[in-house]
Amino acid sequence: MACVFSKDDIMAQVKIYTTPTCAYCKMAKEYFKENDIEYQEFDVSQDAEKRQEMFEKSGQMGVPVIEINGKIVTGFDKTKVEELLEEAPAEKKAA
């Protein structure tokens, strides 16, 4: 069963550390776009400070590194990403 999320359902803080030539980075960004998940992207091939930040958080230099509400996923592990998105607090809707 596929999980579908939208920004109306969850309030996840998503960051993705990428490079322009990374196929898995493109897959992850496409997944977020298809599911209306807002994210911040950092191109670590151009931003040394973010590259160091990524390394300190993940312990590796490979991309993508995805951070969801402070939890790290290395590579595009769709199952893990979906689990972390499901843990995100739900947006409270007016009654």
URFENCOR-V558884 format. One record per residue. N is the residue number from 0. PSI is psi in degrees with one decimal (NA if undefined). OMEGA is omega as a letter, one per 40 degrees, with the letter a starting at -180 (* if undefined). Layout:
# URFENCOR-V558884
n=N psi=PSI omega=OMEGA
n=N psi=PSI omega=OMEGA
This chain:
# URFENCOR-V558884
n=0 psi=126.1 omega=a
n=1 psi=139.6 omega=i
n=2 psi=134.3 omega=i
n=3 psi=128.9 omega=a
n=4 psi=157.2 omega=i
n=5 psi=158.9 omega=a
n=6 psi=-15.7 omega=i
n=7 psi=-20.4 omega=a
n=8 psi=-33.7 omega=a
n=9 psi=160.4 omega=i
n=10 psi=72.4 omega=a
n=11 psi=141.6 omega=i
n=12 psi=112.2 omega=a
n=13 psi=129.6 omega=i
n=14 psi=143.0 omega=i
n=15 psi=127.9 omega=i
n=16 psi=123.6 omega=a
n=17 psi=175.0 omega=i
n=18 psi=157.1 omega=a
n=19 psi=-26.2 omega=a
n=20 psi=4.0 omega=a
n=21 psi=114.0 omega=a
n=22 psi=-39.7 omega=a
n=23 psi=-29.6 omega=i
n=24 psi=-44.0 omega=i
n=25 psi=-39.8 omega=i
n=26 psi=-43.2 omega=a
n=27 psi=-45.1 omega=i
n=28 psi=-39.0 omega=i
n=29 psi=-41.1 omega=i
n=30 psi=-47.0 omega=i
n=31 psi=-42.0 omega=i
n=32 psi=-44.9 omega=a
n=33 psi=-28.8 omega=a
n=34 psi=14.4 omega=i
n=35 psi=38.7 omega=i
n=36 psi=118.2 omega=i
n=37 psi=143.6 omega=a
n=38 psi=157.9 omega=i
n=39 psi=134.5 omega=i
n=40 psi=137.8 omega=i
n=41 psi=119.4 omega=i
n=42 psi=100.3 omega=a
n=43 psi=-7.2 omega=i
n=44 psi=-19.0 omega=a
n=45 psi=-16.1 omega=a
n=46 psi=97.4 omega=a
n=47 psi=-35.2 omega=i
n=48 psi=-44.0 omega=i
n=49 psi=-32.8 omega=i
n=50 psi=-44.4 omega=i
n=51 psi=-41.3 omega=i
n=52 psi=-44.9 omega=i
n=53 psi=-45.0 omega=a
n=54 psi=-42.1 omega=a
n=55 psi=-35.1 omega=a
n=56 psi=-37.5 omega=a
n=57 psi=-21.8 omega=a
n=58 psi=14.3 omega=a
n=59 psi=165.5 omega=i
n=60 psi=-3.6 omega=i
n=61 psi=151.6 omega=i
n=62 psi=158.6 omega=e
n=63 psi=154.1 omega=i
n=64 psi=123.5 omega=a
n=65 psi=130.2 omega=i
n=66 psi=123.2 omega=i
n=67 psi=111.6 omega=a
n=68 psi=43.8 omega=i
n=69 psi=-4.6 omega=i
n=70 psi=139.6 omega=a
n=71 psi=136.2 omega=i
n=72 psi=125.5 omega=i
n=73 psi=133.7 omega=a
n=74 psi=-179.7 omega=i
n=75 psi=85.7 omega=i
n=76 psi=92.3 omega=a
n=77 psi=-41.1 omega=a
n=78 psi=-46.2 omega=a
n=79 psi=-41.2 omega=i
n=80 psi=-45.9 omega=a
n=81 psi=-39.4 omega=i
n=82 psi=-45.1 omega=a
n=83 psi=-35.7 omega=i
n=84 psi=-37.3 omega=i
n=85 psi=-29.1 omega=i
n=86 psi=-14.8 omega=a
n=87 psi=144.4 omega=a
n=88 psi=139.5 omega=i
n=89 psi=144.7 omega=i
n=90 psi=132.9 omega=i
n=91 psi=127.5 omega=a
n=92 psi=142.9 omega=i
n=93 psi=137.8 omega=a
n=94 psi=NA omega=*
